[in-house]
Amino acid sequence: MAPKPYDLIGIGIGPFNLSLAALLEKAPELTSVFLERKPSFDWHPEVMFEDSLMQTSYLKDLVTPVDPTSPYSFLNHLVDRNLFYQFLNTQRGTIARREFEQYCAWVSQKLAHKLQFETAVSAVSFDGGLFQVQTARGLLQSRSICIGTGLVPRIPECAEPHLGPRVFHAKSPELKNVNLEGKSVVIIGGGQTGIEVFRNALLGKWGHPGSLRLVTRRKSLEPLDESPFTNDYFTPAYVDAFWGLTLDKKAQIVASQKLASDGNTPNYLLDLYNDLYRLKHVEGDTREIRILAYRKLVALSKTGSENYTLKLENAFYDQTEEMRADVVILSTGFQNAIPSILDPIRGRIAFDHEGRFQFKKCYDIRWDGPPENKIYALNFSRHNHGIIDPQTSLMAWRSAVVINDLAQRPLYKTESSPANFVDYGTKETRS
Ligand SMILES: Cc1cc2nc3c(=O)[nH]c(=O)nc-3n(C[C@H](O)[C@H](O)[C@H](O)COP(=O)(O)OP(=O)(O)OC[C@H]3O[C@@H](n4cnc5c(N)ncnc54)[C@H](O)[C@@H]3O)c2cc1C
């Protein structure tokens, strides 16, 4: 017999569901459990380098923006580990990604009573007014669920047939064991992960490449825009203004905000520039080391048993170029994929014209089940909630929105952010 039903089952324990789990501690009347297939918390370990930095303030942790008194804050983690004074003396506004991972792992240990690791979810169905969540350890039931299964690597179509030890996405196990010594290496993608792979390859993390090229569609390596008016996109007030737009308008606006979320960390660019200067102009490194801007990978073919030809469109000179590579590392980002665990209820879920979930404002999706049985989804709503969705900036606020909706009472303050200084007007309502 299945155990007593929960009010909420969270599927996946990345930072987003972990934030929800931590903030749910203030609502003991709501029973919950969170399930994760991995043995313990980790954070994109394949692309966790020594020099990987957070792009967001440590104050935007799992809980602080909505509950600075929570025991699960980054500051409490520092105090618990006796690091508070020394941390302050580092004078840093942002922390390493490794530190954020350590903090999340610490929270996951504190919440051990409601987190189950090594518990992959294989299917979710709905029966008798309850979600039936099939896991590797048996069946669990709940009134509502929250999908927090993360994004999947985006692979250019032309690279798909060649995936393996020499052509792979940066977030894959291949990166850890690759040997780049003497090889001709091409990295595709100029986002933060792309330049981190490029810099680590430059500094010989996987052996010293014979040549190293980074291909990016961008105009150059472009800095993250962290200026104050841009940062106001990451406020509840902005989400509120954005919410009422049409899907087309939302897509246009999100595309125009690219550098607010996908730019390169400015200090990292400075370090990389200095590394290039030192290697080329001080140490006299003669290898081919280039950053190829305005280039888009359009074709990839195998030329020899261990060699590939890449065709690139150059949008600066409007011409096509070719190059050879022994190893191609795709830093081509991530995308949403509706998890197959939802297949048993897929026919009951409403999707938009692009096959994406249709969201309500409190992060539950439209489906034809009873209104009290909610399917929340975190990190699936860039097209509905906007630029904030894949970022940690508003994750605590979003968790609070979900909890207030689930509890049907305002456990957390979520409506308090004042209007932004930049004014977008007032939406006219036509009668
Ligand atoms: C390299 C990198 C760096 C980033 N840096 C920043 C940053 O500095 N600042 C920022 O704001 N954002 C950053 N982001 C964006 C965002 O914060 C992260 O992607 C974040 O990890 C998203 O959290 P998540 O909980 O949605 O998903 P994930 O962290 O991907 O976690 C999803 C979890 O679900 C589990 N899972 C999946 N399917 C199942 C299943 N069927 N059963 C059980 N478990 C399952 C997975 O094993 C995984 O642990 C970064 C993203 C990447 C990729």
The ligand as an ORCA input file, in Angstrom:
! r2SCAN-3c Opt
* xyz 0 1
  C      27.022     26.140    -16.059
  C      25.853     26.967    -15.540
  C      26.103     28.060    -14.723
  C      25.036     28.832    -14.239
  N      25.314     29.895    -13.445
  C      24.305     30.673    -13.018
  C      24.564     31.831    -12.197
  O      25.704     32.158    -11.893
  N      23.503     32.582    -11.770
  C      22.235     32.244    -12.113
  O      21.308     32.954    -11.716
  N      21.954     31.163    -12.877
  C      22.955     30.386    -13.336
  N      22.673     29.295    -14.136
  C      21.262     29.045    -14.508
  C      20.454     28.268    -13.437
  O      20.600     28.876    -12.187
  C      20.895     26.807    -13.321
  O      20.757     26.139    -14.540
  C      20.138     26.007    -12.259
  O      20.846     24.815    -12.042
  C      18.702     25.698    -12.614
  O      18.162     24.940    -11.570
  P      17.059     23.797    -11.741
  O      16.700     23.434    -10.343
  O      16.005     24.253    -12.662
  O      17.758     22.606    -12.546
  P      19.028     21.690    -12.339
  O      20.042     22.367    -11.501
  O      19.415     21.222    -13.685
  O      18.462     20.453    -11.496
  C      17.520     19.557    -11.995
  C      17.641     18.259    -11.222
  O      16.571     17.390    -11.567
  C      17.061     16.052    -11.558
  N      16.140     15.206    -12.326
  C      15.835     15.319    -13.650
  N      14.942     14.361    -13.992
  C      14.677     13.655    -12.880
  C      13.841     12.540    -12.602
  N      13.077     11.967    -13.550
  N      13.798     12.045    -11.334
  C      14.549     12.615    -10.355
  N      15.375     13.662    -10.567
  C      15.433     14.180    -11.810
  C      18.442     16.183    -12.164
  O      19.257     15.092    -11.827
  C      18.930     17.499    -11.536
  O      19.661     17.298    -10.351
  C      23.708     28.512    -14.602
  C      23.478     27.406    -15.434
  C      24.539     26.638    -15.899
  C      24.249     25.469    -16.798
*
